[in-house]
Amino acid sequence: MSRILKRPMFRKGGEVMEGIMTGIKPRKMFFKGTLSPVDQEIVSDVERKMKLINAVGGGSPLSNPLTQFLLTAGPDLVAGKAAGGTKLQEILGGIKPGLDRAVKTQQLKDLSNRKLATALISKSKVSDTRKLYNALKNRINPKTGKLFTLEDVAGDKAMTDLYKKETSPFDVARGKAKEVRSELGKFKDFMRNPKYSEVEKGLIANALQKIETNKGLLASIDKQNPYYQGSNYTLGTPEEINNKKVKTLIPGDKDDFTGNKTYFIIEENGFFVFDETKGKLIQLPGV
């Protein structure tokens, strides 16, 4: 018998679905009615929070009703507080105060848990994922060709939230462009007027983004003077590079440029490399 009682199904501590109980599922109290997915989600959330509160709050082992009963009933029996009657009366008289106290403790604990659960439920909201699923569940998911499932919506929602937290590439680029505009706004001419117009700031910001993402361009750009403002140049004869006709510019002051270095000419909204031998700027095709 002792070996039988040591089997998992007889051990204390929750559901044991092993051995002869394999495949057996816990009873579902259908007489109480079933919860909708939305309500079940709230219940699961409240249970999780209550477990977290209990884990953090801990609580003294002495607050356990069974412990209270044993601590009270044991000394009462030993002291013979109910002595004078039959043995049964003595035992009942000895354990009754402890049993009453244990019941009272459990009632207070249950009441406290109900108050806590009520407070948590009142503050609980249906998740955004569930709301989105409720709106999409009768629609076809273009990725699968089937109706949206909660897993589909949860996956898409997770990716959206991830991009929000990490910032999308578009937002990163827009943020950098804004920073560039702000920095360029600090430059003034000799009359203390803004050196660059808003249009020029936008063109330079786009040019800098291309420079950062193009290793060849980054290597050839004149780091001391990457962009050229003004129109102190004349149009030269177009040249052909890689079967494409490109512009050429004849600078009014060739000393402004260094041989084989690349420059962003703001007025042309393009990149040009300075050919010192020919004394002209030649447009880079496809940049």
N, C-alpha and C positions, 0 to 999 in steps of 0.2 A: 504493500500500500504506500509506503514512504517513497518508493521509486516512482510510483504512478503520480503522486502529488507533486513531484519535482518536474513533471513535464511542463513545457512552456505555457500550455493552455491554462495551467493552474497557478501560474506565477502572478503575483500582484503587479499591476502597472499597465493599464490601458488594454487596447485590443490586441490579442495574439492570434494571428491568422497563419499559424504554422502547423506542421504535422497533420493530424486528422482534421484540423480546422482550415487547411489550405483551400482557397477558393470560396470560403464562406465570407460573406460581406456583413458588416455591422447592420443592425436593424435601422431602417429609416422610419421615422414616426410619421407615416403618411396621414394618420388620423389628425395630425396637427396642421395638415396642409403643406404644400411645397412652396418654396420661395422662388420668385422670379429671378432671372440672372442678375438683374440690377440690385435687388434686395440682397441676394446672396453675396454679391461683391461688397456691399456695405457691411454685412455681417462679418465676412472674412476680414475686412479692414479693421473693424472694431475689436474682433478677437485678437488680431495681431497686436493692436495697440495696448489692449489689456494685458497681454502676456509680457509686452515690453515694460509696462508700468510695474507689473509684479516682479519682473527680473531686476529692474532698477531699484524699486522700493524695498525689495527683499522681504522684510517682515520677520519678526522673531518666531522661532520654532514654538515658543510658548503660546502663540496665538492660535495654534492648531487646536480645534475642538477636542480631538481625541487625546491630545497631550494634556489639555486642561482637565478632562475627565479623569485621566489616570493620576494626575498630580493631586487632585482633590479627593477622589474616592479611596485611593490607597491609604493615605494617612487616616481618613475617617474610619475605615474598617479596622486598622491597627489600633486606633485609640478607643474603639468600642463605643462610639458616640451613640449608636442605636441599640446598645445592650439592654437586656431586660425582657426581650420577647423571644420568639422562636428564632432558630438559626436563619430561616428564610427572611424573617422580619429584620433581623440584624443586618443581613447582607443588603436587602433592599433599602433599609434605612441608611446604611453606610454609603451606598452608591448614588442614592437619589439626589443629594445636593450637587454632587459632581456632574451627574447626568443633566440636571436642570441648567447648571452653569454652561455645560458643553452645548446644549441645545440653544441657549440664549446667545452664546458666542457665535454659533453657526448662523443663527437668524440675523444677527447684526452684520456678519460678514456678507451674507447673501444680499441684505439690504444695501450695504455699501457698494457691492458689485453692480447691483441694479441701477443705483444712482450714477455710478461711473459709466456704465454702458449707455444709459439714457443720455448723459451729457455728450458722450462720444458720437452717438447716433445723430443727435441734434446738430452736431457740427460736421457730420460726414456728408460728402457730396459725391455724386456719380462722377467717375473719372472722365476726363476728356476723351480717352480712348473709347469708353463705352458709349458716350454721346455720339461720337463720330461713327461708330459701328451701327448704332440704331438708325442713323441717317442714311447709311450706305448698304445695309444688309439686304435690301431688295434690288440692288443694282449689280451689274456685271463688272467684275474686276478685269480691266483690259489686259492685265499681265497673265491671268490664268484662264480667262474666258468663262469663268464660273462666278457664282454669286460671291460677294465679299464675305470672308470669314473674320472672326474676331482676331485671329492670328495675322491675317493680311493687314488689317487696319493697325494693329499694334506694331507690326514691323515698320510700316510706313511712318507711323507717328514717332517711333523711336528715331528713325533717320532724320526726320524733320527737327526733332528736339536736339539731336546731336549737332546738326548744322547751326541751330540757333545758339548753342552753347559755344561751339568752336568757331563760329562765324563763317559764312559761306565765302568761297573765293571771290564772288562778285562784291560782297560787302568789304572784304579786305582791300581789293583794288580801289574801290570807291573811297575808302578811308585814307589810303595812301595818296590818292589824287587830291583829296581835300587838304592833307598836310602840305603837299607841294604847293598848292595854291596859296595857302597861308604863308609859307616861307617866302614865296615869290612876292607876296604883297608887301614884304618888309623892305624890298629894294626901291630906292627913290632916285630920280635923276637930279641934276644939279639945281633944279628949281624946287626940289623937295616934293615933286609930283610922283605918283606911282610910275615905276619904270615899265611895267608890263600891264597891258589891258587884260580884261577878263578872258577874252578870246585867246590871247597869247598864253595866258596861264593854263588854259585847258589844253592847248596844243603841246606845250612843254610837258605837262603832266602825262599826256599820252605817249610822248616821245620817251620819257624816262622809264615808263612801264615797258616799252619795247626794248630799251637798252638793258634793263634788268633781266629780261627773259631770253635775250639773244646773246650767247657767249661771244660770237664773232664780232658783233656790234660793240659789245662791252670792251673787247680787247682793242678795237681800233679807234674808239671814240677819244677825242681830246679831253682828258679829264679836267684840264685847267680851264677850258673854254668850250664846253660841250654844245652850246647852242648860240646861234648868231642872229642878232636882232637888226632890223633895218633892211634897206634895199640898195646899199652901196655896191651894186654889181649890175652887169648887163647880161642879157641872154646870149649864149654862144651857140655854135652849130651843134645840133643834136648828134650824139654818138650812138653806136649800136653795141650793146653788151648782152651776150647770151641770146642773140636774135631778138633783142628788145631795144627799141629806141629810147634813149634817156636824155634828160636835159643836161646842159652844161651851163655854168655861170662863170663870167669873168669878173673877179673881185676888183673893186676900185682900189683897194689897198691890200696887196697880197701879203703884207707883213702881219696881217691879222690871223694868218693861217699857217699851219705846219705841214710839211710834206707827208703824204700817206696817212694823215689823220682824218677821222670822220667828224662831221659837224651836222647838227640839226639846224637847217635854215628855216627860221620861223615863218617868214613870208611865203615860202614854197611848201611848207608843211612836209618836208622830206629830208632824208639823210644824203649828204654829199661828201665824197672823199676828195681831198685837195691833191691834185697832180702838180707837184712843184715844177716838173719839167715843162709841162704844157702851160702852167700858170693859170689853171682853171679848176673849178669844182665840178666833179662829175657825179651825177645822181646814182645812188645804189638801187638797182632794180629789185622789185619785190620786197622792199622793207617798209 
